[in-house]
Amino acid sequence: MPIWLTDAVGTPTESSALQMTVRLVIAFLCGCVIAAIYRWVRPSEKIMPTFPATLVLLAILCAMLPLVIGQNVAWAFGLVGALSIVRFRTVVEDTHDITFVIFAVLVGMAVGADQLVVAIVGMAVTGIAAFLVRPRQTGTGGFAGDARLSIRIGIGRDPEKLLGSIFDRLLSKAELTSGGTSKQGASLDLNYRVRLKPDAKPTELINQLNLIEGVQSVDLRQGR
């Protein structure tokens, strides 16, 4: 790293308050770039509203790690132990999103560890790669591959007779994965792993199922 840049941001073990602030601001800017790349390569209908902001904050927080730990091995193990009690309830279903989480973590840590060249080159190369291999839109309105279909019907009805004709017309795959009762046994909840036919749309499937007498609710989600 150039000497002038090292003097500006310091090192992880010898940083003034101003240098730490500069380092975290750089991490913030890097996080914004990562969030922009994510929005650039990701279909808009698949972007969770809070996810880009999460990437920005994650880059800043990870940049703080080297500043907190420095060269203190005991602190490093203590921080790992403290973080191990944290449990995350939100599941990131798409592996493409997980790669951006790792992207933000590594860039943030690189900035915090005084490896700005690694962060900048990494963002450039990863950004280009993310654009080149970005997911392509499909004819199913963005539902590529399998999806999860949850249907609630009134008790006492035959699901195969009730849903079979629509499944045959709009789905190329329909596998029952789980089922159960709800509303104190008054309703039957069925979960399917489905795949839309190339000319079928998610909204069409939902509307057709919702029009069936006895169907109380329909929920269709991307992913397995």
WONORFEN-V283014 format. One record per residue. N is the residue number from 0. RES is the residue in one letter. OMEGA is omega in whole degrees, 0 to 359 (NA if undefined). Layout:
# WONORFEN-V283014
n=<N	N>
res=<RES	RES>
omega=<OMEGA	OMEGA>
This chain:
# WONORFEN-V283014
n=<0	1	2	3	4	5	6	7	8	9	10	11	12	13	14	15	16	17	18	19	20	21	22	23	24	25	26	27	28	29	30	31	32	33	34	35	36	37	38	39	40	41	42	43	44	45	46	47	48	49	50	51	52	53	54	55	56	57	58	59	60	61	62	63	64	65	66	67	68	69	70	71	72	73	74	75	76	77	78	79	80	81	82	83	84	85	86	87	88	89	90	91	92	93	94	95	96	97	98	99	100	101	102	103	104	105	106	107	108	109	110	111	112	113	114	115	116	117	118	119	120	121	122	123	124	125	126	127	128	129	130	131	132	133	134	135	136	137	138	139	140	141	142	143	144	145	146	147	148	149	150	151	152	153	154	155	156	157	158	159	160	161	162	163	164	165	166	167	168	169	170	171	172	173	174	175	176	177	178	179	180	181	182	183	184	185	186	187	188	189	190	191	192	193	194	195	196	197	198	199	200	201	202	203	204	205	206	207	208	209	210	211	212	213	214	215	216	217	218	219	220	221	222	223>
res=<M	P	I	W	L	T	D	A	V	G	T	P	T	E	S	S	A	L	Q	M	T	V	R	L	V	I	A	F	L	C	G	C	V	I	A	A	I	Y	R	W	V	R	P	S	E	K	I	M	P	T	F	P	A	T	L	V	L	L	A	I	L	C	A	M	L	P	L	V	I	G	Q	N	V	A	W	A	F	G	L	V	G	A	L	S	I	V	R	F	R	T	V	V	E	D	T	H	D	I	T	F	V	I	F	A	V	L	V	G	M	A	V	G	A	D	Q	L	V	V	A	I	V	G	M	A	V	T	G	I	A	A	F	L	V	R	P	R	Q	T	G	T	G	G	F	A	G	D	A	R	L	S	I	R	I	G	I	G	R	D	P	E	K	L	L	G	S	I	F	D	R	L	L	S	K	A	E	L	T	S	G	G	T	S	K	Q	G	A	S	L	D	L	N	Y	R	V	R	L	K	P	D	A	K	P	T	E	L	I	N	Q	L	N	L	I	E	G	V	Q	S	V	D	L	R	Q	G	R>
omega=<178	183	182	180	176	179	183	186	180	176	183	183	182	182	174	180	179	180	177	179	178	181	181	176	177	178	177	180	177	177	177	178	179	179	178	177	179	179	183	187	185	175	187	182	180	182	172	186	184	188	178	177	178	179	180	181	180	178	179	182	180	175	179	185	179	179	179	187	185	178	185	182	180	177	180	179	178	179	177	178	180	181	183	180	180	179	180	183	181	181	174	189	185	180	177	177	180	179	178	174	178	178	181	180	184	178	178	179	178	178	180	181	176	177	185	179	178	180	183	179	179	178	181	183	181	178	178	180	180	178	184	183	183	180	180	175	178	180	181	176	178	180	179	178	184	176	179	181	178	183	175	180	178	181	178	180	181	183	183	178	184	189	190	184	179	177	181	185	188	186	172	180	177	181	177	183	179	179	180	180	177	181	178	176	182	182	179	179	181	179	182	165	189	174	181	173	185	183	181	179	179	181	178	179	181	181	181	179	182	180	182	178	182	176	185	178	179	178	181	183	177	177	181	NA>
